[in-house]
Every structure is written in structure tokens, then in C-alpha cells.
């Protein structure tokens, strides 16, 4: 299915605070999540957002200048020694101006660290060198298996090139960019693969951050796979840490994450407000409404663009607003 790309810029009238799928997420720490695109070329079997699927009828892409100017205003509240973390409900490297974004953030003195999440599929030697020169400090690459057949299966495609990615990871490990290899452990799927990834990470002197598979309402759920308890996941990390003499249990302190003042919450849960509809949402039957300089995802909404409708806020955590339309 061919999807429309919705470009979000200054003229769109769509604020970059309020949704979970594009813009800026401020969770009350010195780390800001920056989401410039929702596109992803993979269909990973465990994906928490079911990226690159028919449940998402559109892609979003945020204008570079609009995003950078928003950041410049936000840091006035957040202070110094901040981390800009380029992540996405899709793949950050798919953003056409990812290098320029890193370069512009580097000019904002409040940011001490610029980090990026990636599945690695779009990384190449040229892009890595450009990101290094632009000022990227760390990249977390999620690779689930070093076995070609299994890697294709987990990624949901048949063009995932393991050897190419391994060569890119070796290149990153020799650059100024700190490399963290961050596989998702999917019980019963890549158990043995995790140990091979640990060996490879040690070989190229990369850090490791093994991620726990979680089940999400809209995410993909591999057949026969059950979510592991945190107790058993910690047991696994402890066993592998001892076996390979490597630190695998990481906390916020390891990433220098600390509490910070956050933007004010504009709407309370169950509050009834009016919003102006500005765009289709990322999900089917969803629209983006705007009020008080916040974007609000309105579920099961049949309104038209530019309509003003009444909604009830059903979630407001971290300034991420979800509402339902009131007839």
C-alpha cells in the first residue's frame, strides 16, 4: 500500500509536543527524545509499534528548521548538560536530513551528548563518516542475530545483509562515535544468537545493552513467544555477565540520565476540551487535534480537517495526549 508522507513544518500549525510518534518527547529528565520521521524499511517480528505496516496509513516527516527551532526554545526550560536522543517509532536514519539535524543540534550549547538509535539497515560508510563529522557521540544499533537466515526472519525482510552490517559496526567502533550494540532478546527465537552477539561486541570493543522483549497493544507479537518476567531477564543478564566478564545490567546512571524540570501539563485526564483538527493520525481512524500549543491524538475520530470538535482527554503522561471524540 502506497502511503502519503505528511510534512510537518511551521506552516502546518501542528505543535511538536504532544504525540508519541513525531516531534519531541520530554519525560522529565535531561534526555530529550527527538523523532523526525516515522518511516522504517524493516518489519521486525517483535516491533513495539508495528512499523511499516498497514495499521499506519501515513508517514510523518518533520521539517529540519521547525524541529531545531523548537529545540532551541525547549532548552531554555531544560537547562544544560542535555542529551539529544534521535529515536523514532520507525528508523531515525531514514530521515533525509539526519546529518544536518545532528550538525544543527551540535550548535546548541545546552546539548552535551547527541545519541542515535538505529536498526542498522540504512547505515553505510559514507553516512557514518558524515555523522561522525557532524558531531554524533553515540549510536545504539539493534541487531538480533548474526545468522543470515534468522536475521532476515526477525527483520521481516529478505534483504538484511548481516556481513555488511558487521563491517559497518567495525567501522563505527574505530570512529569517534561510541558504539552500543543493543539486541532485543526474543525468548525462543534468538537465545543462542545473543551469545554470538556478545562475542562479536567484545571482539570489536563495543558496549552492550541487551533489550527485553515486551508485548504492546499495537506491536507485532511473534507466534509462540511469551513475554519474559523481569526476574528471569535479570537472571539471564547476570549469567551472561559472569560467563563473558562484561557488564550487561545498565541503569539511568550509566547514561548520566537525571531528573529535570519538564514542560507543564496543559490538560488533565478526563478534561473536556475543544481541538482544531489539523492532520490524519499515524493510526487508522485517528486524527491530530491542536489546542494550547499541544498536539493531541484523537482516537476513533471521524472529523474532517479544520473541524473544531469536542474531545475528552484519556491520557496525558509526559505531555503525550490521547483523547476520544465526544459527539
Secondary structure, DSSP 8 states (H G I E B T S, - for coil): ---EEEEE-GGGT--SSS-SSSEEEE-SBSEEEEE-B---S---TT-TT--SSTT--EEEEE-HHHHHHHHHHHHHHH-SSEEEEE--SS-GGGSTTHHHHHHHHHTSTTEEEEEEEE-STT--HHHHHHHHHHT--EEEE----SSHHHHHHHHTSS---HHHHHHHHHHHHTSSSEEEE--EE-TTTSHHHHHHHHHHHHHTT-EE--EE----TTS---TT-----HHHHHHHHHHHHHHHT------GGGGT--B-------S-TT-EEEEEEEEE-SSTT-EEEEETTEEEEEET----TT-EEEEEEEE-GGG--EEEE--
